[in-house]
């Protein structure tokens, strides 16, 4: 029970361990690991465990972590309710399209650079 207390590092350590396993798998299988969030969250209203991992990724995984929050927030002018399914915590169809557009814009240069190598 105490393991999931926000003052414990357990959730962060577990998240990092899982990420490391994925990285190892990618090295073994000759692929790149790219992690992206949906951008459909406000850091101030995010679960502390999720926010802690998000902040860790932003600091340590700059080349492999895509933070879509700034792009999505700009699209909706910080009004996430516009793209939220009513009585749910997930993006609606419009929100999904915005997330796709933001991700596409970030992935396209990565794939273009890979093709040129």
Biopython code that builds the backbone (N, CA, C, O; Angstrom):
import numpy as np
from Bio.PDB.StructureBuilder import StructureBuilder

atoms = [
    (1, "UNK", "N", (0.826, -1.196, 0.000)),
    (1, "UNK", "CA", (0.000, 0.000, 0.000)),
    (1, "UNK", "C", (0.866, 1.255, 0.000)),
    (1, "UNK", "O", (0.597, 2.182, -0.763)),
    (2, "UNK", "N", (1.893, 1.305, 0.832)),
    (2, "UNK", "CA", (2.752, 2.480, 0.898)),
    (2, "UNK", "C", (3.584, 2.674, -0.358)),
    (2, "UNK", "O", (4.099, 3.764, -0.609)),
    (3, "UNK", "N", (3.715, 1.604, -1.155)),
    (3, "UNK", "CA", (4.494, 1.700, -2.382)),
    (3, "UNK", "C", (3.922, 2.744, -3.336)),
    (3, "UNK", "O", (4.666, 3.379, -4.083)),
    (4, "UNK", "N", (2.604, 2.923, -3.313)),
    (4, "UNK", "CA", (1.966, 3.828, -4.262)),
    (4, "UNK", "C", (1.766, 5.227, -3.690)),
    (4, "UNK", "O", (1.126, 6.069, -4.321)),
    (5, "UNK", "N", (2.292, 5.473, -2.532)),
    (5, "UNK", "CA", (2.266, 6.801, -1.963)),
    (5, "UNK", "C", (3.120, 7.704, -2.849)),
    (5, "UNK", "O", (4.198, 7.296, -3.280)),
    (6, "UNK", "N", (2.666, 8.901, -3.123)),
    (6, "UNK", "CA", (3.398, 9.805, -4.012)),
    (6, "UNK", "C", (4.781, 10.139, -3.470)),
    (6, "UNK", "O", (5.672, 10.505, -4.236)),
    (7, "UNK", "N", (4.969, 10.018, -2.178)),
    (7, "UNK", "CA", (6.271, 10.310, -1.586)),
    (7, "UNK", "C", (7.245, 9.151, -1.750)),
    (7, "UNK", "O", (8.436, 9.288, -1.471)),
    (8, "UNK", "N", (6.740, 8.026, -2.196)),
    (8, "UNK", "CA", (7.590, 6.878, -2.514)),
    (8, "UNK", "C", (8.035, 7.022, -3.968)),
    (8, "UNK", "O", (7.308, 7.567, -4.798)),
    (9, "UNK", "N", (9.217, 6.534, -4.261)),
    (9, "UNK", "CA", (9.700, 6.564, -5.644)),
    (9, "UNK", "C", (9.290, 5.317, -6.420)),
    (9, "UNK", "O", (9.706, 5.130, -7.563)),
    (10, "UNK", "N", (8.478, 4.467, -5.804)),
    (10, "UNK", "CA", (8.139, 3.184, -6.409)),
    (10, "UNK", "C", (7.543, 3.332, -7.805)),
    (10, "UNK", "O", (7.986, 2.649, -8.729)),
    (11, "UNK", "N", (6.563, 4.194, -7.984)),
    (11, "UNK", "CA", (5.912, 4.308, -9.298)),
    (11, "UNK", "C", (6.890, 4.820, -10.351)),
    (11, "UNK", "O", (6.851, 4.371, -11.496)),
    (12, "UNK", "N", (7.752, 5.738, -9.983)),
    (12, "UNK", "CA", (8.732, 6.253, -10.934)),
    (12, "UNK", "C", (9.758, 5.173, -11.276)),
    (12, "UNK", "O", (10.097, 4.986, -12.445)),
    (13, "UNK", "N", (10.243, 4.476, -10.280)),
    (13, "UNK", "CA", (11.231, 3.409, -10.510)),
    (13, "UNK", "C", (10.638, 2.317, -11.398)),
    (13, "UNK", "O", (11.306, 1.829, -12.309)),
    (14, "UNK", "N", (9.400, 1.937, -11.141)),
    (14, "UNK", "CA", (8.731, 0.928, -11.959)),
    (14, "UNK", "C", (8.566, 1.417, -13.404)),
    (14, "UNK", "O", (8.815, 0.667, -14.348)),
    (15, "UNK", "N", (8.152, 2.658, -13.568)),
    (15, "UNK", "CA", (7.986, 3.223, -14.914)),
    (15, "UNK", "C", (9.306, 3.242, -15.676)),
    (15, "UNK", "O", (9.349, 2.904, -16.859)),
    (16, "UNK", "N", (10.370, 3.633, -15.007)),
    (16, "UNK", "CA", (11.691, 3.679, -15.638)),
    (16, "UNK", "C", (12.151, 2.269, -16.010)),
    (16, "UNK", "O", (12.720, 2.060, -17.081)),
    (17, "UNK", "N", (11.903, 1.308, -15.124)),
    (17, "UNK", "CA", (12.291, -0.079, -15.402)),
    (17, "UNK", "C", (11.551, -0.614, -16.634)),
    (17, "UNK", "O", (12.146, -1.289, -17.474)),
    (18, "UNK", "N", (10.263, -0.314, -16.736)),
    (18, "UNK", "CA", (9.495, -0.750, -17.911)),
    (18, "UNK", "C", (10.009, -0.076, -19.184)),
    (18, "UNK", "O", (10.122, -0.719, -20.227)),
    (19, "UNK", "N", (10.312, 1.187, -19.100)),
    (19, "UNK", "CA", (10.856, 1.907, -20.246)),
    (19, "UNK", "C", (12.197, 1.311, -20.667)),
    (19, "UNK", "O", (12.460, 1.155, -21.859)),
    (20, "UNK", "N", (13.039, 0.980, -19.700)),
    (20, "UNK", "CA", (14.333, 0.367, -19.999)),
    (20, "UNK", "C", (14.164, -0.979, -20.695)),
    (20, "UNK", "O", (14.926, -1.306, -21.605)),
    (21, "UNK", "N", (13.179, -1.756, -20.278)),
    (21, "UNK", "CA", (12.890, -3.038, -20.942)),
    (21, "UNK", "C", (12.508, -2.808, -22.403)),
    (21, "UNK", "O", (12.963, -3.528, -23.291)),
    (22, "UNK", "N", (11.674, -1.806, -22.644)),
    (22, "UNK", "CA", (11.283, -1.481, -24.018)),
    (22, "UNK", "C", (12.495, -1.031, -24.839)),
    (22, "UNK", "O", (12.632, -1.409, -26.003)),
    (23, "UNK", "N", (13.368, -0.229, -24.236)),
    (23, "UNK", "CA", (14.580, 0.215, -24.929)),
    (23, "UNK", "C", (15.456, -0.981, -25.288)),
    (23, "UNK", "O", (15.965, -1.070, -26.405)),
    (24, "UNK", "N", (15.631, -1.894, -24.344)),
    (24, "UNK", "CA", (16.430, -3.104, -24.593)),
    (24, "UNK", "C", (15.833, -3.914, -25.737)),
    (24, "UNK", "O", (16.561, -4.399, -26.604)),
    (25, "UNK", "N", (14.516, -4.061, -25.741)),
    (25, "UNK", "CA", (13.859, -4.814, -26.807)),
    (25, "UNK", "C", (14.120, -4.148, -28.155)),
    (25, "UNK", "O", (14.376, -4.821, -29.153)),
    (26, "UNK", "N", (14.051, -2.831, -28.170)),
    (26, "UNK", "CA", (14.282, -2.110, -29.423)),
    (26, "UNK", "C", (15.725, -2.270, -29.896)),
    (26, "UNK", "O", (15.973, -2.403, -31.094)),
    (27, "UNK", "N", (16.662, -2.258, -28.981)),
    (27, "UNK", "CA", (18.061, -2.451, -29.371)),
    (27, "UNK", "C", (18.235, -3.846, -29.968)),
    (27, "UNK", "O", (18.871, -4.005, -31.010)),
    (28, "UNK", "N", (17.678, -4.838, -29.316)),
    (28, "UNK", "CA", (17.756, -6.215, -29.794)),
    (28, "UNK", "C", (17.113, -6.377, -31.163)),
    (28, "UNK", "O", (17.593, -7.152, -31.990)),
    (29, "UNK", "N", (16.039, -5.656, -31.400)),
    (29, "UNK", "CA", (15.268, -5.807, -32.633)),
    (29, "UNK", "C", (15.499, -4.687, -33.644)),
    (29, "UNK", "O", (14.740, -4.528, -34.599)),
    (30, "UNK", "N", (16.561, -3.916, -33.417)),
    (30, "UNK", "CA", (16.979, -2.887, -34.355)),
    (30, "UNK", "C", (15.849, -1.905, -34.700)),
    (30, "UNK", "O", (15.522, -1.693, -35.868)),
    (31, "UNK", "N", (15.276, -1.324, -33.667)),
    (31, "UNK", "CA", (14.234, -0.322, -33.889)),
    (31, "UNK", "C", (14.453, 0.850, -32.936)),
    (31, "UNK", "O", (15.236, 0.759, -31.990)),
    (32, "UNK", "N", (13.772, 1.917, -33.192)),
    (32, "UNK", "CA", (13.844, 3.096, -32.332)),
    (32, "UNK", "C", (12.602, 3.154, -31.462)),
    (32, "UNK", "O", (11.499, 2.842, -31.911)),
    (33, "UNK", "N", (12.788, 3.550, -30.237)),
    (33, "UNK", "CA", (11.660, 3.736, -29.324)),
    (33, "UNK", "C", (11.350, 5.222, -29.244)),
    (33, "UNK", "O", (12.210, 6.036, -28.905)),
    (34, "UNK", "N", (10.129, 5.552, -29.556)),
    (34, "UNK", "CA", (9.658, 6.930, -29.431)),
    (34, "UNK", "C", (8.428, 6.888, -28.541)),
    (34, "UNK", "O", (7.479, 6.155, -28.819)),
    (35, "UNK", "N", (8.442, 7.666, -27.483)),
    (35, "UNK", "CA", (7.327, 7.716, -26.545)),
    (35, "UNK", "C", (6.661, 9.075, -26.697)),
    (35, "UNK", "O", (7.331, 10.107, -26.745)),
    (36, "UNK", "N", (5.340, 9.064, -26.770)),
    (36, "UNK", "CA", (4.602, 10.328, -26.874)),
    (36, "UNK", "C", (3.411, 10.290, -25.931)),
    (36, "UNK", "O", (2.787, 9.247, -25.739)),
    (37, "UNK", "N", (3.111, 11.419, -25.358)),
    (37, "UNK", "CA", (1.851, 11.513, -24.620)),
    (37, "UNK", "C", (0.792, 12.039, -25.578)),
    (37, "UNK", "O", (1.110, 12.461, -26.690)),
    (38, "UNK", "N", (-0.432, 12.016, -25.161)),
    (38, "UNK", "CA", (-1.508, 12.480, -26.041)),
    (38, "UNK", "C", (-1.644, 13.997, -26.027)),
    (38, "UNK", "O", (-2.305, 14.571, -26.893)),
    (39, "UNK", "N", (-1.030, 14.637, -25.065)),
    (39, "UNK", "CA", (-1.195, 16.075, -24.947)),
    (39, "UNK", "C", (-2.544, 16.456, -24.357)),
    (39, "UNK", "O", (-2.843, 17.631, -24.147)),
    (40, "UNK", "N", (-3.341, 15.441, -24.098)),
    (40, "UNK", "CA", (-4.701, 15.675, -23.607)),
    (40, "UNK", "C", (-4.713, 15.628, -22.081)),
    (40, "UNK", "O", (-5.356, 14.775, -21.469)),
    (41, "UNK", "N", (-4.005, 16.538, -21.506)),
    (41, "UNK", "CA", (-4.001, 16.654, -20.059)),
    (41, "UNK", "C", (-3.451, 18.022, -19.698)),
    (41, "UNK", "O", (-2.717, 18.641, -20.469)),
    (42, "UNK", "N", (-3.809, 18.463, -18.549)),
    (42, "UNK", "CA", (-3.226, 19.691, -18.030)),
    (42, "UNK", "C", (-2.321, 19.279, -16.885)),
    (42, "UNK", "O", (-2.788, 18.655, -15.932)),
    (43, "UNK", "N", (-1.046, 19.609, -16.952)),
    (43, "UNK", "CA", (-0.139, 19.179, -15.891)),
    (43, "UNK", "C", (-0.654, 19.482, -14.484)),
    (43, "UNK", "O", (-0.463, 18.680, -13.569)),
    (44, "UNK", "N", (-1.301, 20.625, -14.305)),
    (44, "UNK", "CA", (-1.776, 20.980, -12.957)),
    (44, "UNK", "C", (-2.902, 20.063, -12.477)),
    (44, "UNK", "O", (-3.145, 19.967, -11.274)),
    (45, "UNK", "N", (-3.590, 19.391, -13.398)),
    (45, "UNK", "CA", (-4.696, 18.502, -13.027)),
    (45, "UNK", "C", (-4.374, 17.024, -13.251)),
    (45, "UNK", "O", (-5.279, 16.191, -13.296)),
    (46, "UNK", "N", (-3.119, 16.708, -13.386)),
    (46, "UNK", "CA", (-2.706, 15.338, -13.698)),
    (46, "UNK", "C", (-2.326, 14.588, -12.436)),
    (46, "UNK", "O", (-1.770, 15.158, -11.497)),
    (47, "UNK", "N", (-2.633, 13.304, -12.430)),
    (47, "UNK", "CA", (-2.253, 12.426, -11.326)),
    (47, "UNK", "C", (-0.765, 12.625, -11.019)),
    (47, "UNK", "O", (0.044, 12.677, -11.946)),
    (48, "UNK", "N", (-0.389, 12.738, -9.756)),
    (48, "UNK", "CA", (1.008, 13.023, -9.417)),
    (48, "UNK", "C", (1.995, 11.964, -9.903)),
    (48, "UNK", "O", (3.129, 12.301, -10.243)),
    (49, "UNK", "N", (1.597, 10.703, -9.945)),
    (49, "UNK", "CA", (2.498, 9.658, -10.437)),
    (49, "UNK", "C", (2.760, 9.848, -11.928)),
    (49, "UNK", "O", (3.898, 9.733, -12.383)),
    (50, "UNK", "N", (1.711, 10.138, -12.681)),
    (50, "UNK", "CA", (1.844, 10.364, -14.123)),
    (50, "UNK", "C", (2.681, 11.611, -14.382)),
    (50, "UNK", "O", (3.560, 11.608, -15.245)),
    (51, "UNK", "N", (2.409, 12.659, -13.645)),
    (51, "UNK", "CA", (3.137, 13.905, -13.824)),
    (51, "UNK", "C", (4.621, 13.721, -13.523)),
    (51, "UNK", "O", (5.473, 14.267, -14.225)),
    (52, "UNK", "N", (4.926, 12.964, -12.495)),
    (52, "UNK", "CA", (6.323, 12.714, -12.130)),
    (52, "UNK", "C", (7.051, 12.002, -13.273)),
    (52, "UNK", "O", (8.181, 12.364, -13.602)),
    (53, "UNK", "N", (6.419, 10.996, -13.878)),
    (53, "UNK", "CA", (7.041, 10.275, -14.988)),
    (53, "UNK", "C", (7.155, 11.184, -16.217)),
    (53, "UNK", "O", (8.169, 11.154, -16.915)),
    (54, "UNK", "N", (6.140, 11.975, -16.479)),
    (54, "UNK", "CA", (6.169, 12.940, -17.579)),
    (54, "UNK", "C", (7.356, 13.892, -17.424)),
    (54, "UNK", "O", (8.092, 14.131, -18.381)),
    (55, "UNK", "N", (7.537, 14.425, -16.239)),
    (55, "UNK", "CA", (8.647, 15.348, -15.990)),
    (55, "UNK", "C", (9.994, 14.639, -16.144)),
    (55, "UNK", "O", (10.946, 15.211, -16.675)),
    (56, "UNK", "N", (10.066, 13.401, -15.679)),
    (56, "UNK", "CA", (11.291, 12.607, -15.840)),
    (56, "UNK", "C", (11.624, 12.446, -17.327)),
    (56, "UNK", "O", (12.764, 12.655, -17.741)),
    (57, "UNK", "N", (10.617, 12.072, -18.123)),
    (57, "UNK", "CA", (10.841, 11.877, -19.555)),
    (57, "UNK", "C", (11.277, 13.170, -20.240)),
    (57, "UNK", "O", (12.168, 13.157, -21.088)),
    (58, "UNK", "N", (10.661, 14.263, -19.878)),
    (58, "UNK", "CA", (11.034, 15.551, -20.480)),
    (58, "UNK", "C", (12.490, 15.890, -20.194)),
    (58, "UNK", "O", (13.177, 16.449, -21.049)),
    (59, "UNK", "N", (12.964, 15.556, -19.000)),
    (59, "UNK", "CA", (14.334, 15.892, -18.612)),
    (59, "UNK", "C", (15.367, 14.939, -19.191)),
    (59, "UNK", "O", (16.472, 15.358, -19.534)),
    (60, "UNK", "N", (15.023, 13.671, -19.302)),
    (60, "UNK", "CA", (16.041, 12.670, -19.614)),
    (60, "UNK", "C", (15.927, 12.039, -20.995)),
    (60, "UNK", "O", (16.871, 11.397, -21.456)),
    (61, "UNK", "N", (14.813, 12.207, -21.650)),
    (61, "UNK", "CA", (14.590, 11.493, -22.909)),
    (61, "UNK", "C", (14.199, 12.456, -24.019)),
    (61, "UNK", "O", (13.256, 12.208, -24.771)),
    (62, "UNK", "N", (14.920, 13.534, -24.110)),
    (62, "UNK", "CA", (14.555, 14.604, -25.039)),
    (62, "UNK", "C", (14.394, 14.115, -26.482)),
    (62, "UNK", "O", (13.489, 14.558, -27.190)),
    (63, "UNK", "N", (15.270, 13.203, -26.919)),
    (63, "UNK", "CA", (15.218, 12.748, -28.309)),
    (63, "UNK", "C", (14.155, 11.697, -28.560)),
    (63, "UNK", "O", (13.763, 11.481, -29.707)),
    (64, "UNK", "N", (13.682, 11.044, -27.521)),
    (64, "UNK", "CA", (12.736, 9.944, -27.731)),
    (64, "UNK", "C", (11.376, 10.178, -27.084)),
    (64, "UNK", "O", (10.509, 9.305, -27.141)),
    (65, "UNK", "N", (11.178, 11.331, -26.475)),
    (65, "UNK", "CA", (9.896, 11.638, -25.837)),
    (65, "UNK", "C", (9.261, 12.835, -26.521)),
    (65, "UNK", "O", (9.868, 13.900, -26.632)),
    (66, "UNK", "N", (8.040, 12.645, -26.974)),
    (66, "UNK", "CA", (7.306, 13.723, -27.632)),
    (66, "UNK", "C", (6.192, 14.184, -26.694)),
    (66, "UNK", "O", (5.251, 13.448, -26.395)),
    (67, "UNK", "N", (6.331, 15.400, -26.255)),
    (67, "UNK", "CA", (5.319, 15.998, -25.384)),
    (67, "UNK", "C", (4.364, 16.800, -26.257)),
    (67, "UNK", "O", (4.706, 17.880, -26.740)),
    (68, "UNK", "N", (3.176, 16.268, -26.452)),
    (68, "UNK", "CA", (2.196, 16.936, -27.317)),
    (68, "UNK", "C", (1.373, 17.998, -26.591)),
    (68, "UNK", "O", (0.578, 18.700, -27.216)),
    (69, "UNK", "N", (1.557, 18.119, -25.291)),
    (69, "UNK", "CA", (0.752, 19.082, -24.537)),
    (69, "UNK", "C", (0.797, 20.494, -25.128)),
    (69, "UNK", "O", (-0.264, 21.088, -25.322)),
    (70, "UNK", "N", (1.976, 21.060, -25.424)),
    (70, "UNK", "CA", (1.968, 22.436, -25.939)),
    (70, "UNK", "C", (1.170, 22.583, -27.239)),
    (70, "UNK", "O", (0.461, 23.573, -27.421)),
    (71, "UNK", "N", (1.281, 21.623, -28.123)),
    (71, "UNK", "CA", (0.568, 21.690, -29.402)),
    (71, "UNK", "C", (-0.944, 21.570, -29.202)),
    (71, "UNK", "O", (-1.710, 22.371, -29.737)),
    (72, "UNK", "N", (-1.368, 20.576, -28.437)),
    (72, "UNK", "CA", (-2.803, 20.377, -28.207)),
    (72, "UNK", "C", (-3.374, 21.576, -27.447)),
    (72, "UNK", "O", (-4.456, 22.064, -27.773)),
    (73, "UNK", "N", (-2.652, 22.041, -26.443)),
    (73, "UNK", "CA", (-3.119, 23.189, -25.656)),
    (73, "UNK", "C", (-3.307, 24.420, -26.542)),
    (73, "UNK", "O", (-4.254, 25.187, -26.365)),
    (74, "UNK", "N", (-2.398, 24.598, -27.493)),
    (74, "UNK", "CA", (-2.520, 25.736, -28.408)),
    (74, "UNK", "C", (-3.753, 25.585, -29.301)),
    (74, "UNK", "O", (-4.488, 26.549, -29.514)),
    (75, "UNK", "N", (-3.976, 24.387, -29.819)),
    (75, "UNK", "CA", (-5.155, 24.142, -30.661)),
    (75, "UNK", "C", (-6.450, 24.491, -29.936)),
    (75, "UNK", "O", (-7.344, 25.111, -30.512)),
    (76, "UNK", "N", (-6.547, 24.088, -28.667)),
    (76, "UNK", "CA", (-7.802, 24.270, -27.924)),
    (76, "UNK", "C", (-7.779, 25.521, -27.055)),
    (76, "UNK", "O", (-8.718, 25.776, -26.302)),
    (77, "UNK", "N", (-6.713, 26.297, -27.159)),
    (77, "UNK", "CA", (-6.553, 27.510, -26.363)),
    (77, "UNK", "C", (-6.763, 27.231, -24.878)),
    (77, "UNK", "O", (-7.432, 27.983, -24.168)),
    (78, "UNK", "N", (-6.175, 26.136, -24.439)),
    (78, "UNK", "CA", (-6.192, 25.676, -23.043)),
    (78, "UNK", "C", (-7.575, 25.278, -22.537)),
    (78, "UNK", "O", (-7.753, 25.077, -21.336)),
    (79, "UNK", "N", (-8.546, 25.161, -23.422)),
    (79, "UNK", "CA", (-9.887, 24.730, -23.024)),
    (79, "UNK", "C", (-10.087, 23.272, -23.468)),
    (79, "UNK", "O", (-10.680, 23.005, -24.513)),
    (80, "UNK", "N", (-9.584, 22.344, -22.657)),
    (80, "UNK", "CA", (-9.618, 20.927, -23.006)),
    (80, "UNK", "C", (-11.029, 20.353, -23.003)),
    (80, "UNK", "O", (-11.270, 19.295, -23.583)),
    (81, "UNK", "N", (-11.946, 21.032, -22.363)),
    (81, "UNK", "CA", (-13.341, 20.561, -22.343)),
    (81, "UNK", "C", (-13.932, 20.533, -23.761)),
    (81, "UNK", "O", (-14.843, 19.755, -24.044)),
    (82, "UNK", "N", (-13.399, 21.396, -24.654)),
    (82, "UNK", "CA", (-13.870, 21.443, -26.040)),
    (82, "UNK", "C", (-13.683, 20.104, -26.750)),
    (82, "UNK", "O", (-14.449, 19.750, -27.646)),
    (83, "UNK", "N", (-12.665, 19.374, -26.339)),
    (83, "UNK", "CA", (-12.322, 18.147, -27.062)),
    (83, "UNK", "C", (-12.449, 16.906, -26.176)),
    (83, "UNK", "O", (-11.861, 15.862, -26.460)),
    (84, "UNK", "N", (-13.213, 17.036, -25.120)),
    (84, "UNK", "CA", (-13.382, 15.930, -24.177)),
    (84, "UNK", "C", (-14.754, 15.289, -24.347)),
    (84, "UNK", "O", (-15.762, 15.982, -24.494)),
    (85, "UNK", "N", (-14.781, 13.961, -24.325)),
    (85, "UNK", "CA", (-16.055, 13.252, -24.343)),
    (85, "UNK", "C", (-16.802, 13.636, -23.070)),
    (85, "UNK", "O", (-16.235, 13.616, -21.977)),
    (86, "UNK", "N", (-18.061, 13.980, -23.221)),
    (86, "UNK", "CA", (-18.860, 14.397, -22.064)),
    (86, "UNK", "C", (-18.916, 13.270, -21.039)),
    (86, "UNK", "O", (-19.135, 12.112, -21.396)),
    (87, "UNK", "N", (-18.720, 13.603, -19.784)),
    (87, "UNK", "CA", (-18.735, 12.659, -18.660)),
    (87, "UNK", "C", (-17.677, 11.566, -18.801)),
    (87, "UNK", "O", (-17.859, 10.453, -18.306)),
    (88, "UNK", "N", (-16.595, 11.879, -19.464)),
    (88, "UNK", "CA", (-15.501, 10.937, -19.651)),
    (88, "UNK", "C", (-14.204, 11.738, -19.571)),
    (88, "UNK", "O", (-14.223, 12.969, -19.594)),
    (89, "UNK", "N", (-13.103, 11.048, -19.479)),
    (89, "UNK", "CA", (-11.826, 11.736, -19.352)),
    (89, "UNK", "C", (-10.960, 11.528, -20.595)),
    (89, "UNK", "O", (-9.735, 11.627, -20.520)),
    (90, "UNK", "N", (-11.585, 11.242, -21.728)),
    (90, "UNK", "CA", (-10.857, 10.961, -22.958)),
    (90, "UNK", "C", (-11.234, 11.967, -24.038)),
    (90, "UNK", "O", (-12.290, 12.598, -23.986)),
    (91, "UNK", "N", (-10.335, 12.101, -25.026)),
    (91, "UNK", "CA", (-10.639, 13.038, -26.108)),
    (91, "UNK", "C", (-11.752, 12.523, -27.010)),
    (91, "UNK", "O", (-11.883, 11.320, -27.241)),
    (92, "UNK", "N", (-12.548, 13.456, -27.512)),
    (92, "UNK", "CA", (-13.593, 13.105, -28.470)),
    (92, "UNK", "C", (-12.971, 13.007, -29.869)),
    (92, "UNK", "O", (-11.749, 13.036, -30.010)),
    (93, "UNK", "N", (-13.804, 12.891, -30.888)),
    (93, "UNK", "CA", (-13.314, 12.725, -32.260)),
    (93, "UNK", "C", (-12.468, 13.920, -32.702)),
    (93, "UNK", "O", (-11.427, 13.749, -33.336)),
    (94, "UNK", "N", (-12.914, 15.110, -32.370)),
    (94, "UNK", "CA", (-12.142, 16.306, -32.729)),
    (94, "UNK", "C", (-10.803, 16.297, -32.005)),
    (94, "UNK", "O", (-9.768, 16.609, -32.595)),
    (95, "UNK", "N", (-10.827, 15.941, -30.729)),
    (95, "UNK", "CA", (-9.596, 15.860, -29.952)),
    (95, "UNK", "C", (-8.624, 14.841, -30.525)),
    (95, "UNK", "O", (-7.419, 15.086, -30.584)),
    (96, "UNK", "N", (-9.149, 13.701, -30.944)),
    (96, "UNK", "CA", (-8.295, 12.666, -31.544)),
    (96, "UNK", "C", (-7.630, 13.168, -32.817)),
    (96, "UNK", "O", (-6.463, 12.872, -33.075)),
    (97, "UNK", "N", (-8.374, 13.927, -33.609)),
    (97, "UNK", "CA", (-7.803, 14.487, -34.837)),
    (97, "UNK", "C", (-6.712, 15.508, -34.511)),
    (97, "UNK", "O", (-5.678, 15.546, -35.178)),
    (98, "UNK", "N", (-6.937, 16.323, -33.500)),
    (98, "UNK", "CA", (-5.922, 17.301, -33.092)),
    (98, "UNK", "C", (-4.662, 16.585, -32.620)),
    (98, "UNK", "O", (-3.551, 16.962, -32.995)),
    (99, "UNK", "N", (-4.837, 15.553, -31.796)),
    (99, "UNK", "CA", (-3.693, 14.773, -31.307)),
    (99, "UNK", "C", (-2.928, 14.184, -32.484)),
    (99, "UNK", "O", (-1.699, 14.235, -32.519)),
    (100, "UNK", "N", (-3.659, 13.621, -33.452)),
    (100, "UNK", "CA", (-3.021, 13.063, -34.644)),
    (100, "UNK", "C", (-2.216, 14.118, -35.389)),
    (100, "UNK", "O", (-1.069, 13.875, -35.765)),
    (101, "UNK", "N", (-2.807, 15.282, -35.604)),
    (101, "UNK", "CA", (-2.118, 16.347, -36.343)),
    (101, "UNK", "C", (-0.848, 16.775, -35.616)),
    (101, "UNK", "O", (0.194, 16.967, -36.242)),
    (102, "UNK", "N", (-0.933, 16.924, -34.304)),
    (102, "UNK", "CA", (0.244, 17.321, -33.524)),
    (102, "UNK", "C", (1.333, 16.246, -33.599)),
    (102, "UNK", "O", (2.511, 16.564, -33.760)),
    (103, "UNK", "N", (0.942, 14.998, -33.485)),
    (103, "UNK", "CA", (1.920, 13.907, -33.528)),
    (103, "UNK", "C", (2.530, 13.788, -34.926)),
    (103, "UNK", "O", (3.740, 13.610, -35.066)),
    (104, "UNK", "N", (1.709, 13.884, -35.937)),
    (104, "UNK", "CA", (2.192, 13.806, -37.323)),
    (104, "UNK", "C", (3.254, 14.877, -37.577)),
    (104, "UNK", "O", (4.289, 14.605, -38.185)),
    (105, "UNK", "N", (2.988, 16.081, -37.110)),
    (105, "UNK", "CA", (3.935, 17.175, -37.314)),
    (105, "UNK", "C", (5.269, 16.915, -36.629)),
    (105, "UNK", "O", (6.312, 17.354, -37.113)),
    (106, "UNK", "N", (5.243, 16.214, -35.520)),
    (106, "UNK", "CA", (6.483, 15.901, -34.799)),
    (106, "UNK", "C", (7.204, 14.679, -35.370)),
    (106, "UNK", "O", (8.434, 14.623, -35.361)),
    (107, "UNK", "N", (6.442, 13.699, -35.866)),
    (107, "UNK", "CA", (7.056, 12.469, -36.380)),
    (107, "UNK", "C", (7.619, 12.635, -37.789)),
    (107, "UNK", "O", (8.640, 12.037, -38.127)),
    (108, "UNK", "N", (6.965, 13.434, -38.597)),
    (108, "UNK", "CA", (7.383, 13.565, -40.004)),
    (108, "UNK", "C", (8.874, 13.881, -40.134)),
    (108, "UNK", "O", (9.556, 13.208, -40.907)),
    (109, "UNK", "N", (9.417, 14.874, -39.414)),
    (109, "UNK", "CA", (10.866, 15.154, -39.557)),
    (109, "UNK", "C", (11.731, 13.977, -39.093)),
    (109, "UNK", "O", (12.790, 13.720, -39.666)),
    (110, "UNK", "N", (11.283, 13.269, -38.065)),
    (110, "UNK", "CA", (12.062, 12.120, -37.583)),
    (110, "UNK", "C", (12.169, 11.048, -38.660)),
    (110, "UNK", "O", (13.245, 10.499, -38.895)),
    (111, "UNK", "N", (11.048, 10.752, -39.311)),
    (111, "UNK", "CA", (11.051, 9.740, -40.354)),
    (111, "UNK", "C", (11.824, 10.221, -41.581)),
    (111, "UNK", "O", (12.520, 9.436, -42.225)),
    (112, "UNK", "N", (11.705, 11.479, -41.899)),
    (112, "UNK", "CA", (12.439, 12.020, -43.033)),
    (112, "UNK", "C", (13.941, 11.903, -42.808)),
    (112, "UNK", "O", (14.677, 11.518, -43.717)),
    (113, "UNK", "N", (14.399, 12.234, -41.603)),
    (113, "UNK", "CA", (15.826, 12.119, -41.274)),
    (113, "UNK", "C", (16.282, 10.677, -41.344)),
    (113, "UNK", "O", (17.389, 10.413, -41.813)),
    (114, "UNK", "N", (15.471, 9.739, -40.897)),
    (114, "UNK", "CA", (15.830, 8.311, -40.939)),
    (114, "UNK", "C", (15.996, 7.838, -42.371)),
    (114, "UNK", "O", (16.905, 7.065, -42.673)),
    (115, "UNK", "N", (15.125, 8.299, -43.249)),
    (115, "UNK", "CA", (15.182, 7.888, -44.651)),
    (115, "UNK", "C", (16.431, 8.416, -45.340)),
    (115, "UNK", "O", (16.928, 7.797, -46.281)),
    (116, "UNK", "N", (16.940, 9.552, -44.882)),
    (116, "UNK", "CA", (18.121, 10.148, -45.482)),
    (116, "UNK", "C", (19.417, 9.510, -45.005)),
    (116, "UNK", "O", (20.465, 9.704, -45.621)),
    (117, "UNK", "N", (19.359, 8.748, -43.911)),
    (117, "UNK", "CA", (20.573, 8.138, -43.363)),
    (117, "UNK", "C", (20.993, 6.923, -44.144)),
    (117, "UNK", "O", (21.997, 6.293, -43.812)),
]
sb = StructureBuilder()
sb.init_structure("model")
sb.init_model(0)
sb.init_chain("A")
sb.init_seg("    ")
for serial, (resi, resn, name, xyz) in enumerate(atoms, 1):
    if name == "N":
        sb.init_residue(resn, " ", resi, " ")
    sb.init_atom(name, np.array(xyz, "f"), 0.0, 1.0, " ", f" {name:<3s}", serial, name[0])
structure = sb.get_structure()
